[in-house]
Amino acid sequence: MHVIPRPEPLPPHHRGPGVFALLRAPEQEQVTAARADTLARALGLELDSR
């Protein structure tokens, strides 16, 4: 499952499958692996609580 935030304004060319182009963003603009793990754990806890 992919969880993709859609901040405003997200250009139309980055919506749908085009969002994966953001994976090629400069490293300093990317979420770190540690932060991604933290977010995934938080999301898992939130989903488990429902």
N, C-alpha and C positions, 0 to 999 in steps of 0.2 A: 504494500500500500504506500502510496506517495501522499504526503501531507504538504501542501504547497500554500503558503500564505499569499494573499493577494493584496499587497499594500496599494493604497491609492496615491498617485495615479500609476497604474501598471499599464504600460503601453500595449495596445492591441496585439502587436507582434510577439509579445511575451505571454500571451494567454493561450490556454490549451497546450498542445505539444510544444509550442514555442517557448514555454517557460524553461525548458531544459537548456536553452541557450545561456541562461544565467549561470549554469555550472561552469562556464568558461570565463566567469568574471575574474578580475585580478585577485590574487590571493588575499590581499589586505581587505577586500570586500566580502570574502567568503566567511561563512560560519565555520568555526574550528570543529574538529572531530569531537573534542571534549564538550563543547557547547551543544552540538547536535545530539550527543548521548544524553546530556542533561535534559534537553527538550523532549527527547523520545521517552525518557523515564517519566517525566512530568505528565506527558500526554497519556502514557499507559496507566498511571495512577488515576488520572481523571476519568478515563474510559472504564476502568475497573470499579470506580465508585458509583457508576450509574446503573 
